[in-house]
Amino acid sequence: MKARVLFGVIGFIFVLLALYVLPPIVLGLAITALCVLAAYEVMHPTGLVKDRWMLRASMLAAAIYALGTCVPLFAVPSGLLLHVVALFLLVALFACLLRRHDSVHANEVMAGFFGGLILPYFLLSLWRIFAMEGGQFLVLLPLVAAWGSDTCALFAGMAFGKHKLAPVVSPKKTVEGAIGGVVGATALMMLVVFLMNRYAGLDIHYAGAAVMGAAGAVIGQIGDLSFSIIKRQTGIKDYGHIFPGHGGVLDRFDSVIFVAPVIELVLRVLGPTV
């Protein structure tokens, strides 16, 4: 517990430094590292991708895509970058399948494509939000929705939980906790938006904030349960140990991977002043 709390404090300080003190390249490299580690965790510890060349190709694709998105030195037009990386990964994975079809299965191609491209694409929503006007504040919204929902669900479940939400996948989660997570995340999002509007010069409409809070909480809980299913079906307890007391990237960012694209979509459809 002490390691968990200590690392949480250190992580919070790092986020503040990366957003408001250090040059943007630090945040870009940090998100790139998250993308590569997430790709590795969903493929290797789970055993979903056993072939080492497929694993390397997928991790390389994740690194290229993240660097090309986050680091100005490597930046290229986003549409072209996505096209090139997707094509590279498609050819590389199927080349491995054709070369080793007697020992490599087609489902490894699917897992490699998911880990090398889909996961990084959704994690990179954090950077795309950061690149918006006022993004150094807006990028906090996915974290508020995801982690705020998780925290509120925990306390609501402890206080009122009676009916199991997904007893096989996650025995401790309850329906009451899930509802508390949605309500709490929505209220927390409204509070954060109020503070941003008042002290950061933003103009985020409260209706949009409520949508982001509620929708983010619901989809974040789906993300949490989804990655829990993968762990249960592949027989692992944690995806990794990179975060002391928290596990791996996917253990800590499972809900964020689902929530960040939702927040990005709302901001892009309704504008940064939602």
C-alpha positions as protocol buffer text, in pm:
chain_id: "A"
residue {
  index: 1
  type: MET
  ca { x: 0 y: 0 z: 0 }
}
residue {
  index: 2
  type: LYS
  ca { x: 283 y: 241 z: 84 }
}
residue {
  index: 3
  type: ALA
  ca { x: 447 y: 178 z: -254 }
}
residue {
  index: 4
  type: ARG
  ca { x: 114 y: 234 z: -428 }
}
residue {
  index: 5
  type: VAL
  ca { x: 51 y: 565 z: -253 }
}
residue {
  index: 6
  type: LEU
  ca { x: 411 y: 684 z: -294 }
}
residue {
  index: 7
  type: PHE
  ca { x: 415 y: 607 z: -664 }
}
residue {
  index: 8
  type: GLY
  ca { x: 77 y: 774 z: -707 }
}
residue {
  index: 9
  type: VAL
  ca { x: 213 y: 1094 z: -553 }
}
residue {
  index: 10
  type: ILE
  ca { x: 528 y: 1081 z: -767 }
}
residue {
  index: 11
  type: GLY
  ca { x: 321 y: 1015 z: -1077 }
}
residue {
  index: 12
  type: PHE
  ca { x: 93 y: 1310 z: -1001 }
}
residue {
  index: 13
  type: ILE
  ca { x: 393 y: 1540 z: -959 }
}
residue {
  index: 14
  type: PHE
  ca { x: 542 y: 1417 z: -1287 }
}
residue {
  index: 15
  type: VAL
  ca { x: 215 y: 1485 z: -1472 }
}
residue {
  index: 16
  type: LEU
  ca { x: 206 y: 1841 z: -1337 }
}
residue {
  index: 17
  type: LEU
  ca { x: 569 y: 1900 z: -1436 }
}
residue {
  index: 18
  type: ALA
  ca { x: 521 y: 1752 z: -1782 }
}
residue {
  index: 19
  type: LEU
  ca { x: 211 y: 1961 z: -1849 }
}
residue {
  index: 20
  type: TYR
  ca { x: 311 y: 2297 z: -1704 }
}
residue {
  index: 21
  type: VAL
  ca { x: 688 y: 2315 z: -1651 }
}
residue {
  index: 22
  type: LEU
  ca { x: 890 y: 2083 z: -1876 }
}
residue {
  index: 23
  type: PRO
  ca { x: 906 y: 2116 z: -2257 }
}
residue {
  index: 24
  type: PRO
  ca { x: 629 y: 1930 z: -2449 }
}
residue {
  index: 25
  type: ILE
  ca { x: 876 y: 1671 z: -2579 }
}
residue {
  index: 26
  type: VAL
  ca { x: 890 y: 1520 z: -2228 }
}
residue {
  index: 27
  type: LEU
  ca { x: 517 y: 1451 z: -2232 }
}
residue {
  index: 28
  type: GLY
  ca { x: 546 y: 1325 z: -2589 }
}
residue {
  index: 29
  type: LEU
  ca { x: 818 y: 1077 z: -2497 }
}
residue {
  index: 30
  type: ALA
  ca { x: 624 y: 966 z: -2189 }
}
residue {
  index: 31
  type: ILE
  ca { x: 313 y: 894 z: -2396 }
}
residue {
  index: 32
  type: THR
  ca { x: 530 y: 715 z: -2654 }
}
residue {
  index: 33
  type: ALA
  ca { x: 668 y: 493 z: -2379 }
}
residue {
  index: 34
  type: LEU
  ca { x: 314 y: 417 z: -2261 }
}
residue {
  index: 35
  type: CYS
  ca { x: 214 y: 316 z: -2615 }
}
residue {
  index: 36
  type: VAL
  ca { x: 508 y: 80 z: -2660 }
}
residue {
  index: 37
  type: LEU
  ca { x: 467 y: -75 z: -2315 }
}
residue {
  index: 38
  type: ALA
  ca { x: 91 y: -119 z: -2367 }
}
residue {
  index: 39
  type: ALA
  ca { x: 160 y: -294 z: -2698 }
}
residue {
  index: 40
  type: TYR
  ca { x: 408 y: -526 z: -2528 }
}
residue {
  index: 41
  type: GLU
  ca { x: 179 y: -603 z: -2234 }
}
residue {
  index: 42
  type: VAL
  ca { x: -125 y: -697 z: -2439 }
}
residue {
  index: 43
  type: MET
  ca { x: 83 y: -931 z: -2657 }
}
residue {
  index: 44
  type: HIS
  ca { x: 364 y: -1092 z: -2457 }
}
residue {
  index: 45
  type: PRO
  ca { x: 262 y: -1149 z: -2090 }
}
residue {
  index: 46
  type: THR
  ca { x: -78 y: -1271 z: -2214 }
}
residue {
  index: 47
  type: GLY
  ca { x: 79 y: -1509 z: -2467 }
}
residue {
  index: 48
  type: LEU
  ca { x: -149 y: -1373 z: -2740 }
}
residue {
  index: 49
  type: VAL
  ca { x: 156 y: -1316 z: -2962 }
}
residue {
  index: 50
  type: LYS
  ca { x: 420 y: -1586 z: -2919 }
}
residue {
  index: 51
  type: ASP
  ca { x: 629 y: -1521 z: -3229 }
}
residue {
  index: 52
  type: ARG
  ca { x: 918 y: -1288 z: -3141 }
}
residue {
  index: 53
  type: TRP
  ca { x: 932 y: -1126 z: -3486 }
}
residue {
  index: 54
  type: MET
  ca { x: 563 y: -1043 z: -3477 }
}
residue {
  index: 55
  type: LEU
  ca { x: 611 y: -898 z: -3129 }
}
residue {
  index: 56
  type: ARG
  ca { x: 903 y: -686 z: -3247 }
}
residue {
  index: 57
  type: ALA
  ca { x: 719 y: -564 z: -3556 }
}
residue {
  index: 58
  type: SER
  ca { x: 415 y: -460 z: -3352 }
}
residue {
  index: 59
  type: MET
  ca { x: 624 y: -279 z: -3090 }
}
residue {
  index: 60
  type: LEU
  ca { x: 821 y: -104 z: -3365 }
}
residue {
  index: 61
  type: ALA
  ca { x: 497 y: 7 z: -3529 }
}
residue {
  index: 62
  type: ALA
  ca { x: 369 y: 141 z: -3196 }
}
residue {
  index: 63
  type: ALA
  ca { x: 694 y: 332 z: -3142 }
}
residue {
  index: 64
  type: ILE
  ca { x: 699 y: 482 z: -3493 }
}
residue {
  index: 65
  type: TYR
  ca { x: 334 y: 585 z: -3476 }
}
residue {
  index: 66
  type: ALA
  ca { x: 369 y: 742 z: -3131 }
}
residue {
  index: 67
  type: LEU
  ca { x: 695 y: 923 z: -3211 }
}
residue {
  index: 68
  type: GLY
  ca { x: 553 y: 1052 z: -3539 }
}
residue {
  index: 69
  type: THR
  ca { x: 252 y: 1188 z: -3353 }
}
residue {
  index: 70
  type: CYS
  ca { x: 412 y: 1328 z: -3036 }
}
residue {
  index: 71
  type: VAL
  ca { x: 768 y: 1432 z: -3118 }
}
residue {
  index: 72
  type: PRO
  ca { x: 804 y: 1732 z: -3353 }
}
residue {
  index: 73
  type: LEU
  ca { x: 1138 y: 1606 z: -3487 }
}
residue {
  index: 74
  type: PHE
  ca { x: 961 y: 1303 z: -3633 }
}
residue {
  index: 75
  type: ALA
  ca { x: 623 y: 1463 z: -3700 }
}
residue {
  index: 76
  type: VAL
  ca { x: 450 y: 1389 z: -4033 }
}
residue {
  index: 77
  type: PRO
  ca { x: 88 y: 1448 z: -4142 }
}
residue {
  index: 78
  type: SER
  ca { x: -131 y: 1227 z: -3922 }
}
residue {
  index: 79
  type: GLY
  ca { x: -327 y: 1068 z: -4205 }
}
residue {
  index: 80
  type: LEU
  ca { x: -12 y: 973 z: -4396 }
}
residue {
  index: 81
  type: LEU
  ca { x: 154 y: 843 z: -4080 }
}
residue {
  index: 82
  type: LEU
  ca { x: -140 y: 619 z: -3992 }
}
residue {
  index: 83
  type: HIS
  ca { x: -153 y: 487 z: -4350 }
}
residue {
  index: 84
  type: VAL
  ca { x: 218 y: 404 z: -4359 }
}
residue {
  index: 85
  type: VAL
  ca { x: 230 y: 242 z: -4016 }
}
residue {
  index: 86
  type: ALA
  ca { x: -84 y: 35 z: -4079 }
}
residue {
  index: 87
  type: LEU
  ca { x: 53 y: -85 z: -4413 }
}
residue {
  index: 88
  type: PHE
  ca { x: 393 y: -168 z: -4263 }
}
residue {
  index: 89
  type: LEU
  ca { x: 237 y: -363 z: -3978 }
}
residue {
  index: 90
  type: LEU
  ca { x: -6 y: -547 z: -4204 }
}
residue {
  index: 91
  type: VAL
  ca { x: 272 y: -662 z: -4439 }
}
residue {
  index: 92
  type: ALA
  ca { x: 515 y: -746 z: -4156 }
}
residue {
  index: 93
  type: LEU
  ca { x: 265 y: -956 z: -3961 }
}
residue {
  index: 94
  type: PHE
  ca { x: 140 y: -1151 z: -4259 }
}
residue {
  index: 95
  type: ALA
  ca { x: 496 y: -1202 z: -4381 }
}
residue {
  index: 96
  type: CYS
  ca { x: 571 y: -1365 z: -4045 }
}
residue {
  index: 97
  type: LEU
  ca { x: 257 y: -1576 z: -4076 }
}
residue {
  index: 98
  type: LEU
  ca { x: 349 y: -1693 z: -4425 }
}
residue {
  index: 99
  type: ARG
  ca { x: 708 y: -1766 z: -4324 }
}
residue {
  index: 100
  type: ARG
  ca { x: 613 y: -1962 z: -4010 }
}
residue {
  index: 101
  type: HIS
  ca { x: 261 y: -2084 z: -4086 }
}
residue {
  index: 102
  type: ASP
  ca { x: 340 y: -2421 z: -3934 }
}
residue {
  index: 103
  type: SER
  ca { x: 395 y: -2269 z: -3587 }
}
residue {
  index: 104
  type: VAL
  ca { x: 226 y: -1926 z: -3599 }
}
residue {
  index: 105
  type: HIS
  ca { x: -152 y: -1889 z: -3596 }
}
residue {
  index: 106
  type: ALA
  ca { x: -366 y: -1624 z: -3766 }
}
residue {
  index: 107
  type: ASN
  ca { x: -501 y: -1499 z: -3433 }
}
residue {
  index: 108
  type: GLU
  ca { x: -148 y: -1374 z: -3354 }
}
residue {
  index: 109
  type: VAL
  ca { x: -176 y: -1143 z: -3655 }
}
residue {
  index: 110
  type: MET
  ca { x: -497 y: -997 z: -3513 }
}
residue {
  index: 111
  type: ALA
  ca { x: -346 y: -954 z: -3166 }
}
residue {
  index: 112
  type: GLY
  ca { x: -33 y: -797 z: -3315 }
}
residue {
  index: 113
  type: PHE
  ca { x: -238 y: -550 z: -3516 }
}
residue {
  index: 114
  type: PHE
  ca { x: -443 y: -459 z: -3208 }
}
residue {
  index: 115
  type: GLY
  ca { x: -135 y: -411 z: -2994 }
}
residue {
  index: 116
  type: GLY
  ca { x: 77 y: -235 z: -3252 }
}
residue {
  index: 117
  type: LEU
  ca { x: -180 y: 7 z: -3394 }
}
residue {
  index: 118
  type: ILE
  ca { x: -522 y: 14 z: -3224 }
}
residue {
  index: 119
  type: LEU
  ca { x: -399 y: 54 z: -2865 }
}
residue {
  index: 120
  type: PRO
  ca { x: -148 y: 330 z: -2955 }
}
residue {
  index: 121
  type: TYR
  ca { x: -411 y: 512 z: -3163 }
}
residue {
  index: 122
  type: PHE
  ca { x: -648 y: 538 z: -2867 }
}
residue {
  index: 123
  type: LEU
  ca { x: -376 y: 618 z: -2612 }
}
residue {
  index: 124
  type: LEU
  ca { x: -255 y: 894 z: -2843 }
}
residue {
  index: 125
  type: SER
  ca { x: -591 y: 1066 z: -2793 }
}
residue {
  index: 126
  type: LEU
  ca { x: -418 y: 1212 z: -2487 }
}
residue {
  index: 127
  type: TRP
  ca { x: -161 y: 1385 z: -2710 }
}
residue {
  index: 128
  type: ARG
  ca { x: -419 y: 1496 z: -2965 }
}
residue {
  index: 129
  type: ILE
  ca { x: -621 y: 1658 z: -2685 }
}
residue {
  index: 130
  type: PHE
  ca { x: -304 y: 1816 z: -2548 }
}
residue {
  index: 131
  type: ALA
  ca { x: -239 y: 1968 z: -2892 }
}
residue {
  index: 132
  type: MET
  ca { x: -577 y: 2149 z: -2889 }
}
residue {
  index: 133
  type: GLU
  ca { x: -616 y: 2507 z: -2775 }
}
residue {
  index: 134
  type: GLY
  ca { x: -602 y: 2498 z: -2396 }
}
residue {
  index: 135
  type: GLY
  ca { x: -489 y: 2138 z: -2424 }
}
residue {
  index: 136
  type: GLN
  ca { x: -261 y: 2152 z: -2118 }
}
residue {
  index: 137
  type: PHE
  ca { x: -584 y: 2168 z: -1916 }
}
residue {
  index: 138
  type: LEU
  ca { x: -819 y: 1971 z: -2144 }
}
residue {
  index: 139
  type: VAL
  ca { x: -590 y: 1666 z: -2133 }
}
residue {
  index: 140
  type: LEU
  ca { x: -678 y: 1627 z: -1765 }
}
residue {
  index: 141
  type: LEU
  ca { x: -1043 y: 1558 z: -1853 }
}
residue {
  index: 142
  type: PRO
  ca { x: -996 y: 1192 z: -1962 }
}
residue {
  index: 143
  type: LEU
  ca { x: -802 y: 1125 z: -1642 }
}
residue {
  index: 144
  type: VAL
  ca { x: -1074 y: 1287 z: -1432 }
}
residue {
  index: 145
  type: ALA
  ca { x: -1347 y: 1081 z: -1602 }
}
residue {
  index: 146
  type: ALA
  ca { x: -1157 y: 750 z: -1589 }
}
residue {
  index: 147
  type: TRP
  ca { x: -984 y: 763 z: -1252 }
}
residue {
  index: 148
  type: GLY
  ca { x: -1257 y: 971 z: -1088 }
}
residue {
  index: 149
  type: SER
  ca { x: -1514 y: 710 z: -1187 }
}
residue {
  index: 150
  type: ASP
  ca { x: -1291 y: 431 z: -1057 }
}
residue {
  index: 151
  type: THR
  ca { x: -1244 y: 602 z: -721 }
}
residue {
  index: 152
  type: CYS
  ca { x: -1611 y: 695 z: -678 }
}
residue {
  index: 153
  type: ALA
  ca { x: -1718 y: 344 z: -777 }
}
residue {
  index: 154
  type: LEU
  ca { x: -1486 y: 199 z: -513 }
}
residue {
  index: 155
  type: PHE
  ca { x: -1629 y: 407 z: -231 }
}
residue {
  index: 156
  type: ALA
  ca { x: -1989 y: 372 z: -348 }
}
residue {
  index: 157
  type: GLY
  ca { x: -1945 y: -3 z: -372 }
}
residue {
  index: 158
  type: MET
  ca { x: -1800 y: -21 z: -23 }
}
residue {
  index: 159
  type: ALA
  ca { x: -2088 y: 183 z: 116 }
}
residue {
  index: 160
  type: PHE
  ca { x: -2387 y: 53 z: -78 }
}
residue {
  index: 161
  type: GLY
  ca { x: -2276 y: -244 z: -287 }
}
residue {
  index: 162
  type: LYS
  ca { x: -2508 y: -546 z: -276 }
}
residue {
  index: 163
  type: HIS
  ca { x: -2555 y: -669 z: -634 }
}
residue {
  index: 164
  type: LYS
  ca { x: -2256 y: -806 z: -826 }
}
residue {
  index: 165
  type: LEU
  ca { x: -2189 y: -632 z: -1157 }
}
residue {
  index: 166
  type: ALA
  ca { x: -1965 y: -896 z: -1320 }
}
residue {
  index: 167
  type: PRO
  ca { x: -1903 y: -1168 z: -1061 }
}
residue {
  index: 168
  type: VAL
  ca { x: -1684 y: -1385 z: -1282 }
}
residue {
  index: 169
  type: VAL
  ca { x: -1475 y: -1111 z: -1440 }
}
residue {
  index: 170
  type: SER
  ca { x: -1438 y: -880 z: -1138 }
}
residue {
  index: 171
  type: PRO
  ca { x: -1601 y: -1019 z: -821 }
}
residue {
  index: 172
  type: LYS
  ca { x: -1561 y: -700 z: -615 }
}
residue {
  index: 173
  type: LYS
  ca { x: -1747 y: -470 z: -856 }
}
residue {
  index: 174
  type: THR
  ca { x: -2112 y: -400 z: -784 }
}
residue {
  index: 175
  type: VAL
  ca { x: -2403 y: -241 z: -967 }
}
residue {
  index: 176
  type: GLU
  ca { x: -2432 y: 20 z: -693 }
}
residue {
  index: 177
  type: GLY
  ca { x: -2062 y: 96 z: -723 }
}
residue {
  index: 178
  type: ALA
  ca { x: -2092 y: 138 z: -1100 }
}
residue {
  index: 179
  type: ILE
  ca { x: -2381 y: 381 z: -1059 }
}
residue {
  index: 180
  type: GLY
  ca { x: -2188 y: 570 z: -793 }
}
residue {
  index: 181
  type: GLY
  ca { x: -1894 y: 587 z: -1032 }
}
residue {
  index: 182
  type: VAL
  ca { x: -2105 y: 748 z: -1303 }
}
residue {
  index: 183
  type: VAL
  ca { x: -2268 y: 997 z: -1067 }
}
residue {
  index: 184
  type: GLY
  ca { x: -1940 y: 1079 z: -894 }
}
residue {
  index: 185
  type: ALA
  ca { x: -1742 y: 1119 z: -1216 }
}
residue {
  index: 186
  type: THR
  ca { x: -2009 y: 1349 z: -1359 }
}
residue {
  index: 187
  type: ALA
  ca { x: -2008 y: 1567 z: -1047 }
}
residue {
  index: 188
  type: LEU
  ca { x: -1629 y: 1570 z: -1037 }
}
residue {
  index: 189
  type: MET
  ca { x: -1611 y: 1665 z: -1405 }
}
residue {
  index: 190
  type: MET
  ca { x: -1850 y: 1955 z: -1346 }
}
residue {
  index: 191
  type: LEU
  ca { x: -1631 y: 2077 z: -1059 }
}
residue {
  index: 192
  type: VAL
  ca { x: -1310 y: 2050 z: -1262 }
}
residue {
  index: 193
  type: VAL
  ca { x: -1470 y: 2231 z: -1557 }
}
residue {
  index: 194
  type: PHE
  ca { x: -1590 y: 2506 z: -1323 }
}
residue {
  index: 195
  type: LEU
  ca { x: -1234 y: 2553 z: -1196 }
}
residue {
  index: 196
  type: MET
  ca { x: -1091 y: 2549 z: -1550 }
}
residue {
  index: 197
  type: ASN
  ca { x: -1344 y: 2803 z: -1672 }
}
residue {
  index: 198
  type: ARG
  ca { x: -1282 y: 3032 z: -1378 }
}
residue {
  index: 199
  type: TYR
  ca { x: -906 y: 3010 z: -1340 }
}
residue {
  index: 200
  type: ALA
  ca { x: -770 y: 2884 z: -1674 }
}
residue {
  index: 201
  type: GLY
  ca { x: -968 y: 3109 z: -1906 }
}
residue {
  index: 202
  type: LEU
  ca { x: -1157 y: 2825 z: -2078 }
}
residue {
  index: 203
  type: ASP
  ca { x: -1522 y: 2828 z: -2181 }
}
residue {
  index: 204
  type: ILE
  ca { x: -1638 y: 2468 z: -2148 }
}
residue {
  index: 205
  type: HIS
  ca { x: -2015 y: 2435 z: -2139 }
}
residue {
  index: 206
  type: TYR
  ca { x: -2146 y: 2242 z: -1841 }
}
residue {
  index: 207
  type: ALA
  ca { x: -2378 y: 2027 z: -2053 }
}
residue {
  index: 208
  type: GLY
  ca { x: -2074 y: 1906 z: -2245 }
}
residue {
  index: 209
  type: ALA
  ca { x: -1891 y: 1847 z: -1919 }
}
residue {
  index: 210
  type: ALA
  ca { x: -2180 y: 1633 z: -1793 }
}
residue {
  index: 211
  type: VAL
  ca { x: -2176 y: 1428 z: -2113 }
}
residue {
  index: 212
  type: MET
  ca { x: -1801 y: 1374 z: -2088 }
}
residue {
  index: 213
  type: GLY
  ca { x: -1825 y: 1278 z: -1723 }
}
residue {
  index: 214
  type: ALA
  ca { x: -2116 y: 1035 z: -1756 }
}
residue {
  index: 215
  type: ALA
  ca { x: -2019 y: 880 z: -2090 }
}
residue {
  index: 216
  type: GLY
  ca { x: -1655 y: 862 z: -1988 }
}
residue {
  index: 217
  type: ALA
  ca { x: -1745 y: 684 z: -1665 }
}
residue {
  index: 218
  type: VAL
  ca { x: -1966 y: 425 z: -1837 }
}
residue {
  index: 219
  type: ILE
  ca { x: -1718 y: 351 z: -2115 }
}
residue {
  index: 220
  type: GLY
  ca { x: -1427 y: 361 z: -1873 }
}
residue {
  index: 221
  type: GLN
  ca { x: -1588 y: 85 z: -1666 }
}
residue {
  index: 222
  type: ILE
  ca { x: -1635 y: -117 z: -1984 }
}
residue {
  index: 223
  type: GLY
  ca { x: -1265 y: -71 z: -2056 }
}
residue {
  index: 224
  type: ASP
  ca { x: -1170 y: -180 z: -1707 }
}
residue {
  index: 225
  type: LEU
  ca { x: -1380 y: -497 z: -1732 }
}
residue {
  index: 226
  type: SER
  ca { x: -1261 y: -569 z: -2086 }
}
residue {
  index: 227
  type: PHE
  ca { x: -895 y: -578 z: -1995 }
}
residue {
  index: 228
  type: SER
  ca { x: -983 y: -779 z: -1685 }
}
residue {
  index: 229
  type: ILE
  ca { x: -1141 y: -1040 z: -1912 }
}
residue {
  index: 230
  type: ILE
  ca { x: -818 y: -1066 z: -2110 }
}
residue {
  index: 231
  type: LYS
  ca { x: -620 y: -1120 z: -1790 }
}
residue {
  index: 232
  type: ARG
  ca { x: -861 y: -1383 z: -1665 }
}
residue {
  index: 233
  type: GLN
  ca { x: -874 y: -1570 z: -1997 }
}
residue {
  index: 234
  type: THR
  ca { x: -496 y: -1571 z: -2035 }
}
residue {
  index: 235
  type: GLY
  ca { x: -425 y: -1660 z: -1673 }
}
residue {
  index: 236
  type: ILE
  ca { x: -224 y: -1358 z: -1556 }
}
residue {
  index: 237
  type: LYS
  ca { x: -271 y: -1143 z: -1247 }
}
residue {
  index: 238
  type: ASP
  ca { x: -117 y: -818 z: -1376 }
}
residue {
  index: 239
  type: TYR
  ca { x: -1 y: -703 z: -1716 }
}
residue {
  index: 240
  type: GLY
  ca { x: 331 y: -587 z: -1575 }
}
residue {
  index: 241
  type: HIS
  ca { x: 515 y: -433 z: -1282 }
}
residue {
  index: 242
  type: ILE
  ca { x: 633 y: -103 z: -1428 }
}
residue {
  index: 243
  type: PHE
  ca { x: 424 y: 95 z: -1175 }
}
residue {
  index: 244
  type: PRO
  ca { x: 498 y: -23 z: -818 }
}
residue {
  index: 245
  type: GLY
  ca { x: 176 y: -114 z: -643 }
}
residue {
  index: 246
  type: HIS
  ca { x: -28 y: -53 z: -958 }
}
residue {
  index: 247
  type: GLY
  ca { x: 90 y: -318 z: -1207 }
}
residue {
  index: 248
  type: GLY
  ca { x: 155 y: -246 z: -1572 }
}
residue {
  index: 249
  type: VAL
  ca { x: 41 y: 24 z: -1813 }
}
residue {
  index: 250
  type: LEU
  ca { x: -276 y: -167 z: -1898 }
}
residue {
  index: 251
  type: ASP
  ca { x: -354 y: -221 z: -1530 }
}
residue {
  index: 252
  type: ARG
  ca { x: -342 y: 154 z: -1468 }
}
residue {
  index: 253
  type: PHE
  ca { x: -460 y: 295 z: -1803 }
}
residue {
  index: 254
  type: ASP
  ca { x: -719 y: 33 z: -1905 }
}
residue {
  index: 255
  type: SER
  ca { x: -1012 y: 271 z: -1857 }
}
residue {
  index: 256
  type: VAL
  ca { x: -819 y: 571 z: -1993 }
}
residue {
  index: 257
  type: ILE
  ca { x: -765 y: 385 z: -2323 }
}
residue {
  index: 258
  type: PHE
  ca { x: -1143 y: 374 z: -2364 }
}
residue {
  index: 259
  type: VAL
  ca { x: -1223 y: 716 z: -2217 }
}
residue {
  index: 260
  type: ALA
  ca { x: -965 y: 938 z: -2391 }
}
residue {
  index: 261
  type: PRO
  ca { x: -1107 y: 881 z: -2743 }
}
residue {
  index: 262
  type: VAL
  ca { x: -1456 y: 962 z: -2612 }
}
residue {
  index: 263
  type: ILE
  ca { x: -1340 y: 1293 z: -2465 }
}
residue {
  index: 264
  type: GLU
  ca { x: -1148 y: 1370 z: -2784 }
}
residue {
  index: 265
  type: LEU
  ca { x: -1456 y: 1297 z: -2995 }
}
residue {
  index: 266
  type: VAL
  ca { x: -1677 y: 1525 z: -2786 }
}
residue {
  index: 267
  type: LEU
  ca { x: -1419 y: 1804 z: -2803 }
}
residue {
  index: 268
  type: ARG
  ca { x: -1379 y: 1768 z: -3180 }
}
residue {
  index: 269
  type: VAL
  ca { x: -1750 y: 1752 z: -3253 }
}
residue {
  index: 270
  type: LEU
  ca { x: -1855 y: 2033 z: -3023 }
}
residue {
  index: 271
  type: GLY
  ca { x: -1529 y: 2228 z: -3022 }
}
residue {
  index: 272
  type: PRO
  ca { x: -1286 y: 2291 z: -2733 }
}
residue {
  index: 273
  type: THR
  ca { x: -1546 y: 2526 z: -2581 }
}
residue {
  index: 274
  type: VAL
  ca { x: -1803 y: 2250 z: -2537 }
}
